[in-house]
Amino acid sequence: MLMKTSPCIRNCCLDQQDCCLGCGRLLTEILQWQHFTSAEQQLIVSKAQQRVQARQDDIMHPAATPSEQS
């Protein structure tokens, strides 16, 4: 499957790790998107979806603060 367009959802904002809060791609992946093969793009999309899910999980279930761990 050839990906002709980027997975951008027009909610662009980068976190401290240069990961887009909208689509979950890293800045390097965004900048080089057109140079990746279809297989590479599919892998990036899969990893990006995992990043977005991990961020949502962290928001829903934040790590315990040090005072809560005692």
PyMOL Python script that loads the backbone (N, CA, C, O; Angstrom):
from pymol import cmd

cmd.read_pdbstr("""\
ATOM      1  N   MET A   1       0.843  -1.183   0.000  1.00  0.00           N
ATOM      2  CA  MET A   1       0.000   0.000   0.000  1.00  0.00           C
ATOM      3  C   MET A   1       0.885   1.243   0.000  1.00  0.00           C
ATOM      4  O   MET A   1       1.677   1.434   0.923  1.00  0.00           O
ATOM      5  N   LEU A   2       0.767   2.064  -0.991  1.00  0.00           N
ATOM      6  CA  LEU A   2       1.539   3.289  -1.101  1.00  0.00           C
ATOM      7  C   LEU A   2       0.820   4.410  -0.365  1.00  0.00           C
ATOM      8  O   LEU A   2      -0.351   4.687  -0.624  1.00  0.00           O
ATOM      9  N   MET A   3       1.527   5.045   0.549  1.00  0.00           N
ATOM     10  CA  MET A   3       0.953   6.169   1.281  1.00  0.00           C
ATOM     11  C   MET A   3       1.282   7.437   0.498  1.00  0.00           C
ATOM     12  O   MET A   3       2.452   7.796   0.365  1.00  0.00           O
ATOM     13  N   LYS A   4       0.285   8.099  -0.007  1.00  0.00           N
ATOM     14  CA  LYS A   4       0.510   9.297  -0.816  1.00  0.00           C
ATOM     15  C   LYS A   4       0.500  10.563   0.017  1.00  0.00           C
ATOM     16  O   LYS A   4       1.129  11.554  -0.355  1.00  0.00           O
ATOM     17  N   THR A   5      -0.194  10.545   1.122  1.00  0.00           N
ATOM     18  CA  THR A   5      -0.263  11.727   1.960  1.00  0.00           C
ATOM     19  C   THR A   5       0.281  11.404   3.341  1.00  0.00           C
ATOM     20  O   THR A   5       0.335  10.244   3.749  1.00  0.00           O
ATOM     21  N   SER A   6       0.675  12.426   4.036  1.00  0.00           N
ATOM     22  CA  SER A   6       1.200  12.220   5.383  1.00  0.00           C
ATOM     23  C   SER A   6       0.030  11.949   6.340  1.00  0.00           C
ATOM     24  O   SER A   6      -1.117  12.278   6.038  1.00  0.00           O
ATOM     25  N   PRO A   7       0.333  11.349   7.489  1.00  0.00           N
ATOM     26  CA  PRO A   7      -0.712  11.081   8.480  1.00  0.00           C
ATOM     27  C   PRO A   7      -1.003  12.290   9.375  1.00  0.00           C
ATOM     28  O   PRO A   7      -1.643  12.155  10.418  1.00  0.00           O
ATOM     29  N   CYS A   8      -0.538  13.457   8.968  1.00  0.00           N
ATOM     30  CA  CYS A   8      -0.752  14.678   9.743  1.00  0.00           C
ATOM     31  C   CYS A   8      -2.243  14.916   9.955  1.00  0.00           C
ATOM     32  O   CYS A   8      -3.046  14.782   9.032  1.00  0.00           O
ATOM     33  N   ILE A   9      -2.599  15.272  11.196  1.00  0.00           N
ATOM     34  CA  ILE A   9      -4.011  15.569  11.494  1.00  0.00           C
ATOM     35  C   ILE A   9      -4.206  17.057  11.802  1.00  0.00           C
ATOM     36  O   ILE A   9      -5.235  17.460  12.346  1.00  0.00           O
ATOM     37  N   ARG A  10      -3.202  17.865  11.446  1.00  0.00           N
ATOM     38  CA  ARG A  10      -3.246  19.321  11.594  1.00  0.00           C
ATOM     39  C   ARG A  10      -3.423  19.755  13.051  1.00  0.00           C
ATOM     40  O   ARG A  10      -4.104  20.739  13.341  1.00  0.00           O
ATOM     41  N   ASN A  11      -2.800  19.006  13.956  1.00  0.00           N
ATOM     42  CA  ASN A  11      -2.777  19.354  15.372  1.00  0.00           C
ATOM     43  C   ASN A  11      -1.311  19.346  15.785  1.00  0.00           C
ATOM     44  O   ASN A  11      -0.909  18.617  16.692  1.00  0.00           O
ATOM     45  N   CYS A  12      -0.524  20.168  15.104  1.00  0.00           N
ATOM     46  CA  CYS A  12       0.933  20.111  15.210  1.00  0.00           C
ATOM     47  C   CYS A  12       1.458  20.906  16.396  1.00  0.00           C
ATOM     48  O   CYS A  12       1.256  22.115  16.505  1.00  0.00           O
ATOM     49  N   CYS A  13       2.128  20.192  17.266  1.00  0.00           N
ATOM     50  CA  CYS A  13       2.820  20.788  18.402  1.00  0.00           C
ATOM     51  C   CYS A  13       3.808  19.740  18.884  1.00  0.00           C
ATOM     52  O   CYS A  13       3.428  18.589  19.100  1.00  0.00           O
ATOM     53  N   LEU A  14       5.060  20.114  19.057  1.00  0.00           N
ATOM     54  CA  LEU A  14       6.082  19.156  19.456  1.00  0.00           C
ATOM     55  C   LEU A  14       6.298  19.179  20.961  1.00  0.00           C
ATOM     56  O   LEU A  14       6.264  20.236  21.591  1.00  0.00           O
ATOM     57  N   ASP A  15       6.522  17.993  21.532  1.00  0.00           N
ATOM     58  CA  ASP A  15       6.863  17.904  22.951  1.00  0.00           C
ATOM     59  C   ASP A  15       8.373  18.018  23.126  1.00  0.00           C
ATOM     60  O   ASP A  15       9.078  18.337  22.168  1.00  0.00           O
ATOM     61  N   GLN A  16       8.882  17.764  24.327  1.00  0.00           N
ATOM     62  CA  GLN A  16      10.310  17.902  24.605  1.00  0.00           C
ATOM     63  C   GLN A  16      11.163  16.908  23.829  1.00  0.00           C
ATOM     64  O   GLN A  16      12.358  17.140  23.641  1.00  0.00           O
ATOM     65  N   GLN A  17      10.576  15.811  23.377  1.00  0.00           N
ATOM     66  CA  GLN A  17      11.301  14.799  22.605  1.00  0.00           C
ATOM     67  C   GLN A  17      11.126  14.995  21.099  1.00  0.00           C
ATOM     68  O   GLN A  17      11.444  14.093  20.323  1.00  0.00           O
ATOM     69  N   ASP A  18      10.631  16.147  20.677  1.00  0.00           N
ATOM     70  CA  ASP A  18      10.361  16.452  19.268  1.00  0.00           C
ATOM     71  C   ASP A  18       9.372  15.463  18.653  1.00  0.00           C
ATOM     72  O   ASP A  18       9.514  15.061  17.498  1.00  0.00           O
ATOM     73  N   CYS A  19       8.373  15.079  19.441  1.00  0.00           N
ATOM     74  CA  CYS A  19       7.308  14.190  18.972  1.00  0.00           C
ATOM     75  C   CYS A  19       6.035  15.023  18.825  1.00  0.00           C
ATOM     76  O   CYS A  19       5.651  15.747  19.744  1.00  0.00           O
ATOM     77  N   CYS A  20       5.392  14.917  17.679  1.00  0.00           N
ATOM     78  CA  CYS A  20       4.170  15.680  17.419  1.00  0.00           C
ATOM     79  C   CYS A  20       3.037  15.178  18.310  1.00  0.00           C
ATOM     80  O   CYS A  20       2.768  13.978  18.366  1.00  0.00           O
ATOM     81  N   LEU A  21       2.383  16.090  18.996  1.00  0.00           N
ATOM     82  CA  LEU A  21       1.266  15.719  19.862  1.00  0.00           C
ATOM     83  C   LEU A  21       0.043  15.292  19.057  1.00  0.00           C
ATOM     84  O   LEU A  21      -0.835  14.606  19.580  1.00  0.00           O
ATOM     85  N   GLY A  22      -0.018  15.690  17.800  1.00  0.00           N
ATOM     86  CA  GLY A  22      -1.161  15.329  16.959  1.00  0.00           C
ATOM     87  C   GLY A  22      -1.032  13.947  16.356  1.00  0.00           C
ATOM     88  O   GLY A  22      -1.839  13.064  16.645  1.00  0.00           O
ATOM     89  N   CYS A  23      -0.026  13.751  15.523  1.00  0.00           N
ATOM     90  CA  CYS A  23       0.095  12.485  14.784  1.00  0.00           C
ATOM     91  C   CYS A  23       1.041  11.484  15.432  1.00  0.00           C
ATOM     92  O   CYS A  23       1.002  10.301  15.095  1.00  0.00           O
ATOM     93  N   GLY A  24       1.893  11.931  16.360  1.00  0.00           N
ATOM     94  CA  GLY A  24       2.797  11.022  17.042  1.00  0.00           C
ATOM     95  C   GLY A  24       4.118  10.769  16.342  1.00  0.00           C
ATOM     96  O   GLY A  24       4.946  10.001  16.832  1.00  0.00           O
ATOM     97  N   ARG A  25       4.323  11.412  15.193  1.00  0.00           N
ATOM     98  CA  ARG A  25       5.602  11.222  14.502  1.00  0.00           C
ATOM     99  C   ARG A  25       6.677  12.109  15.116  1.00  0.00           C
ATOM    100  O   ARG A  25       6.391  13.176  15.659  1.00  0.00           O
ATOM    101  N   LEU A  26       7.915  11.645  15.018  1.00  0.00           N
ATOM    102  CA  LEU A  26       9.049  12.447  15.447  1.00  0.00           C
ATOM    103  C   LEU A  26       9.348  13.501  14.393  1.00  0.00           C
ATOM    104  O   LEU A  26       9.017  13.322  13.221  1.00  0.00           O
ATOM    105  N   LEU A  27       9.969  14.590  14.801  1.00  0.00           N
ATOM    106  CA  LEU A  27      10.272  15.668  13.870  1.00  0.00           C
ATOM    107  C   LEU A  27      11.074  15.159  12.679  1.00  0.00           C
ATOM    108  O   LEU A  27      10.804  15.546  11.542  1.00  0.00           O
ATOM    109  N   THR A  28      12.052  14.301  12.923  1.00  0.00           N
ATOM    110  CA  THR A  28      12.848  13.758  11.817  1.00  0.00           C
ATOM    111  C   THR A  28      11.983  12.955  10.848  1.00  0.00           C
ATOM    112  O   THR A  28      12.215  12.978   9.640  1.00  0.00           O
ATOM    113  N   GLU A  29      10.994  12.252  11.375  1.00  0.00           N
ATOM    114  CA  GLU A  29      10.088  11.475  10.510  1.00  0.00           C
ATOM    115  C   GLU A  29       9.199  12.398   9.683  1.00  0.00           C
ATOM    116  O   GLU A  29       8.908  12.114   8.521  1.00  0.00           O
ATOM    117  N   ILE A  30       8.775  13.490  10.280  1.00  0.00           N
ATOM    118  CA  ILE A  30       7.939  14.461   9.566  1.00  0.00           C
ATOM    119  C   ILE A  30       8.733  15.110   8.428  1.00  0.00           C
ATOM    120  O   ILE A  30       8.256  15.209   7.297  1.00  0.00           O
ATOM    121  N   LEU A  31       9.946  15.546   8.748  1.00  0.00           N
ATOM    122  CA  LEU A  31      10.766  16.250   7.766  1.00  0.00           C
ATOM    123  C   LEU A  31      11.181  15.364   6.602  1.00  0.00           C
ATOM    124  O   LEU A  31      11.316  15.847   5.479  1.00  0.00           O
ATOM    125  N   GLN A  32      11.385  14.075   6.852  1.00  0.00           N
ATOM    126  CA  GLN A  32      11.865  13.160   5.818  1.00  0.00           C
ATOM    127  C   GLN A  32      10.755  12.303   5.208  1.00  0.00           C
ATOM    128  O   GLN A  32      11.045  11.402   4.422  1.00  0.00           O
ATOM    129  N   TRP A  33       9.505  12.560   5.548  1.00  0.00           N
ATOM    130  CA  TRP A  33       8.380  11.707   5.171  1.00  0.00           C
ATOM    131  C   TRP A  33       8.382  11.307   3.699  1.00  0.00           C
ATOM    132  O   TRP A  33       8.229  10.126   3.387  1.00  0.00           O
ATOM    133  N   GLN A  34       8.551  12.251   2.803  1.00  0.00           N
ATOM    134  CA  GLN A  34       8.468  11.982   1.365  1.00  0.00           C
ATOM    135  C   GLN A  34       9.616  11.122   0.854  1.00  0.00           C
ATOM    136  O   GLN A  34       9.542  10.581  -0.249  1.00  0.00           O
ATOM    137  N   HIS A  35      10.669  10.992   1.642  1.00  0.00           N
ATOM    138  CA  HIS A  35      11.832  10.208   1.216  1.00  0.00           C
ATOM    139  C   HIS A  35      11.770   8.746   1.664  1.00  0.00           C
ATOM    140  O   HIS A  35      12.573   7.922   1.227  1.00  0.00           O
ATOM    141  N   PHE A  36      10.815   8.432   2.536  1.00  0.00           N
ATOM    142  CA  PHE A  36      10.680   7.054   3.013  1.00  0.00           C
ATOM    143  C   PHE A  36       9.931   6.201   2.004  1.00  0.00           C
ATOM    144  O   PHE A  36       9.080   6.695   1.265  1.00  0.00           O
ATOM    145  N   THR A  37      10.257   4.918   1.981  1.00  0.00           N
ATOM    146  CA  THR A  37       9.497   3.983   1.145  1.00  0.00           C
ATOM    147  C   THR A  37       8.126   3.768   1.770  1.00  0.00           C
ATOM    148  O   THR A  37       7.898   4.154   2.916  1.00  0.00           O
ATOM    149  N   SER A  38       7.230   3.167   1.037  1.00  0.00           N
ATOM    150  CA  SER A  38       5.901   2.878   1.551  1.00  0.00           C
ATOM    151  C   SER A  38       5.977   2.005   2.802  1.00  0.00           C
ATOM    152  O   SER A  38       5.253   2.239   3.769  1.00  0.00           O
ATOM    153  N   ALA A  39       6.850   1.002   2.784  1.00  0.00           N
ATOM    154  CA  ALA A  39       7.001   0.115   3.944  1.00  0.00           C
ATOM    155  C   ALA A  39       7.523   0.896   5.153  1.00  0.00           C
ATOM    156  O   ALA A  39       7.069   0.678   6.277  1.00  0.00           O
ATOM    157  N   GLU A  40       8.472   1.801   4.923  1.00  0.00           N
ATOM    158  CA  GLU A  40       8.999   2.620   6.016  1.00  0.00           C
ATOM    159  C   GLU A  40       7.919   3.549   6.563  1.00  0.00           C
ATOM    160  O   GLU A  40       7.816   3.743   7.774  1.00  0.00           O
ATOM    161  N   GLN A  41       7.118   4.122   5.670  1.00  0.00           N
ATOM    162  CA  GLN A  41       6.027   4.991   6.106  1.00  0.00           C
ATOM    163  C   GLN A  41       5.024   4.222   6.960  1.00  0.00           C
ATOM    164  O   GLN A  41       4.552   4.732   7.977  1.00  0.00           O
ATOM    165  N   GLN A  42       4.700   3.006   6.552  1.00  0.00           N
ATOM    166  CA  GLN A  42       3.759   2.196   7.326  1.00  0.00           C
ATOM    167  C   GLN A  42       4.314   1.900   8.713  1.00  0.00           C
ATOM    168  O   GLN A  42       3.572   1.933   9.694  1.00  0.00           O
ATOM    169  N   LEU A  43       5.609   1.611   8.806  1.00  0.00           N
ATOM    170  CA  LEU A  43       6.242   1.350  10.093  1.00  0.00           C
ATOM    171  C   LEU A  43       6.220   2.607  10.967  1.00  0.00           C
ATOM    172  O   LEU A  43       5.958   2.532  12.167  1.00  0.00           O
ATOM    173  N   ILE A  44       6.492   3.743  10.365  1.00  0.00           N
ATOM    174  CA  ILE A  44       6.464   5.014  11.101  1.00  0.00           C
ATOM    175  C   ILE A  44       5.063   5.288  11.633  1.00  0.00           C
ATOM    176  O   ILE A  44       4.907   5.690  12.787  1.00  0.00           O
ATOM    177  N   VAL A  45       4.055   5.078  10.814  1.00  0.00           N
ATOM    178  CA  VAL A  45       2.674   5.293  11.253  1.00  0.00           C
ATOM    179  C   VAL A  45       2.338   4.377  12.424  1.00  0.00           C
ATOM    180  O   VAL A  45       1.693   4.804  13.382  1.00  0.00           O
ATOM    181  N   SER A  46       2.767   3.139  12.354  1.00  0.00           N
ATOM    182  CA  SER A  46       2.515   2.197  13.440  1.00  0.00           C
ATOM    183  C   SER A  46       3.186   2.659  14.735  1.00  0.00           C
ATOM    184  O   SER A  46       2.564   2.648  15.798  1.00  0.00           O
ATOM    185  N   LYS A  47       4.442   3.059  14.644  1.00  0.00           N
ATOM    186  CA  LYS A  47       5.169   3.552  15.820  1.00  0.00           C
ATOM    187  C   LYS A  47       4.536   4.840  16.352  1.00  0.00           C
ATOM    188  O   LYS A  47       4.437   5.041  17.563  1.00  0.00           O
ATOM    189  N   ALA A  48       4.113   5.699  15.439  1.00  0.00           N
ATOM    190  CA  ALA A  48       3.480   6.961  15.839  1.00  0.00           C
ATOM    191  C   ALA A  48       2.182   6.698  16.593  1.00  0.00           C
ATOM    192  O   ALA A  48       1.902   7.361  17.591  1.00  0.00           O
ATOM    193  N   GLN A  49       1.397   5.748  16.131  1.00  0.00           N
ATOM    194  CA  GLN A  49       0.155   5.392  16.818  1.00  0.00           C
ATOM    195  C   GLN A  49       0.445   4.861  18.222  1.00  0.00           C
ATOM    196  O   GLN A  49      -0.298   5.139  19.163  1.00  0.00           O
ATOM    197  N   GLN A  50       1.525   4.097  18.353  1.00  0.00           N
ATOM    198  CA  GLN A  50       1.924   3.595  19.668  1.00  0.00           C
ATOM    199  C   GLN A  50       2.325   4.749  20.589  1.00  0.00           C
ATOM    200  O   GLN A  50       2.009   4.737  21.778  1.00  0.00           O
ATOM    201  N   ARG A  51       3.014   5.736  20.042  1.00  0.00           N
ATOM    202  CA  ARG A  51       3.408   6.897  20.844  1.00  0.00           C
ATOM    203  C   ARG A  51       2.192   7.670  21.323  1.00  0.00           C
ATOM    204  O   ARG A  51       2.124   8.081  22.481  1.00  0.00           O
ATOM    205  N   VAL A  52       1.226   7.867  20.421  1.00  0.00           N
ATOM    206  CA  VAL A  52       0.000   8.589  20.787  1.00  0.00           C
ATOM    207  C   VAL A  52      -0.743   7.818  21.870  1.00  0.00           C
ATOM    208  O   VAL A  52      -1.218   8.413  22.837  1.00  0.00           O
ATOM    209  N   GLN A  53      -0.849   6.504  21.720  1.00  0.00           N
ATOM    210  CA  GLN A  53      -1.537   5.682  22.716  1.00  0.00           C
ATOM    211  C   GLN A  53      -0.810   5.733  24.058  1.00  0.00           C
ATOM    212  O   GLN A  53      -1.452   5.838  25.104  1.00  0.00           O
ATOM    213  N   ALA A  54       0.509   5.661  24.039  1.00  0.00           N
ATOM    214  CA  ALA A  54       1.284   5.723  25.280  1.00  0.00           C
ATOM    215  C   ALA A  54       1.065   7.061  25.978  1.00  0.00           C
ATOM    216  O   ALA A  54       0.943   7.113  27.202  1.00  0.00           O
ATOM    217  N   ARG A  55       1.014   8.150  25.198  1.00  0.00           N
ATOM    218  CA  ARG A  55       0.771   9.474  25.788  1.00  0.00           C
ATOM    219  C   ARG A  55      -0.622   9.517  26.420  1.00  0.00           C
ATOM    220  O   ARG A  55      -0.786  10.049  27.518  1.00  0.00           O
ATOM    221  N   GLN A  56      -1.615   8.967  25.739  1.00  0.00           N
ATOM    222  CA  GLN A  56      -2.970   8.947  26.292  1.00  0.00           C
ATOM    223  C   GLN A  56      -3.029   8.101  27.558  1.00  0.00           C
ATOM    224  O   GLN A  56      -3.705   8.464  28.521  1.00  0.00           O
ATOM    225  N   ASP A  57      -2.323   6.977  27.558  1.00  0.00           N
ATOM    226  CA  ASP A  57      -2.283   6.121  28.745  1.00  0.00           C
ATOM    227  C   ASP A  57      -1.652   6.866  29.919  1.00  0.00           C
ATOM    228  O   ASP A  57      -2.122   6.762  31.052  1.00  0.00           O
ATOM    229  N   ASP A  58      -0.568   7.628  29.640  1.00  0.00           N
ATOM    230  CA  ASP A  58       0.094   8.395  30.685  1.00  0.00           C
ATOM    231  C   ASP A  58      -0.827   9.474  31.253  1.00  0.00           C
ATOM    232  O   ASP A  58      -0.794   9.760  32.450  1.00  0.00           O
ATOM    233  N   ILE A  59      -1.637  10.060  30.399  1.00  0.00           N
ATOM    234  CA  ILE A  59      -2.575  11.094  30.850  1.00  0.00           C
ATOM    235  C   ILE A  59      -3.660  10.468  31.718  1.00  0.00           C
ATOM    236  O   ILE A  59      -4.038  11.028  32.747  1.00  0.00           O
ATOM    237  N   MET A  60      -4.160   9.311  31.303  1.00  0.00           N
ATOM    238  CA  MET A  60      -5.233   8.644  32.046  1.00  0.00           C
ATOM    239  C   MET A  60      -4.732   7.987  33.331  1.00  0.00           C
ATOM    240  O   MET A  60      -5.460   7.904  34.320  1.00  0.00           O
ATOM    241  N   HIS A  61      -3.486   7.524  33.306  1.00  0.00           N
ATOM    242  CA  HIS A  61      -2.915   6.812  34.455  1.00  0.00           C
ATOM    243  C   HIS A  61      -1.505   7.334  34.719  1.00  0.00           C
ATOM    244  O   HIS A  61      -0.526   6.639  34.446  1.00  0.00           O
ATOM    245  N   PRO A  62      -1.395   8.548  35.247  1.00  0.00           N
ATOM    246  CA  PRO A  62      -0.064   9.112  35.467  1.00  0.00           C
ATOM    247  C   PRO A  62       0.727   8.288  36.478  1.00  0.00           C
ATOM    248  O   PRO A  62       0.154   7.636  37.350  1.00  0.00           O
ATOM    249  N   ALA A  63       2.030   8.328  36.350  1.00  0.00           N
ATOM    250  CA  ALA A  63       2.897   7.622  37.297  1.00  0.00           C
ATOM    251  C   ALA A  63       2.723   8.227  38.677  1.00  0.00           C
ATOM    252  O   ALA A  63       2.452   9.419  38.824  1.00  0.00           O
ATOM    253  N   ALA A  64       2.883   7.397  39.665  1.00  0.00           N
ATOM    254  CA  ALA A  64       2.755   7.866  41.045  1.00  0.00           C
ATOM    255  C   ALA A  64       3.851   8.882  41.356  1.00  0.00           C
ATOM    256  O   ALA A  64       4.993   8.734  40.920  1.00  0.00           O
ATOM    257  N   THR A  65       3.492   9.901  42.108  1.00  0.00           N
ATOM    258  CA  THR A  65       4.484  10.875  42.530  1.00  0.00           C
ATOM    259  C   THR A  65       5.330  10.253  43.627  1.00  0.00           C
ATOM    260  O   THR A  65       4.890   9.294  44.262  1.00  0.00           O
ATOM    261  N   PRO A  66       6.529  10.766  43.871  1.00  0.00           N
ATOM    262  CA  PRO A  66       7.393  10.180  44.908  1.00  0.00           C
ATOM    263  C   PRO A  66       6.688  10.064  46.268  1.00  0.00           C
ATOM    264  O   PRO A  66       6.916   9.091  46.988  1.00  0.00           O
ATOM    265  N   SER A  67       5.837  11.036  46.635  1.00  0.00           N
ATOM    266  CA  SER A  67       5.154  10.966  47.933  1.00  0.00           C
ATOM    267  C   SER A  67       4.125   9.827  47.961  1.00  0.00           C
ATOM    268  O   SER A  67       3.824   9.290  49.026  1.00  0.00           O
ATOM    269  N   GLU A  68       3.590   9.463  46.795  1.00  0.00           N
ATOM    270  CA  GLU A  68       2.615   8.368  46.728  1.00  0.00           C
ATOM    271  C   GLU A  68       3.281   7.017  46.770  1.00  0.00           C
ATOM    272  O   GLU A  68       2.635   6.019  47.092  1.00  0.00           O
ATOM    273  N   GLN A  69       4.582   6.961  46.444  1.00  0.00           N
ATOM    274  CA  GLN A  69       5.289   5.686  46.379  1.00  0.00           C
ATOM    275  C   GLN A  69       5.692   5.195  47.762  1.00  0.00           C
ATOM    276  O   GLN A  69       5.970   4.006  47.918  1.00  0.00           O
ATOM    277  N   SER A  70       5.735   6.053  48.765  1.00  0.00           N
ATOM    278  CA  SER A  70       6.161   5.659  50.104  1.00  0.00           C
ATOM    279  C   SER A  70       5.096   4.868  50.824  1.00  0.00           C
ATOM    280  O   SER A  70       5.297   4.459  51.968  1.00  0.00           O
TER     281      SER A  70
END
""", "prot")
cmd.dss("prot")
cmd.show_as("cartoon", "prot")
cmd.util.cbc("prot")
cmd.orient("prot")
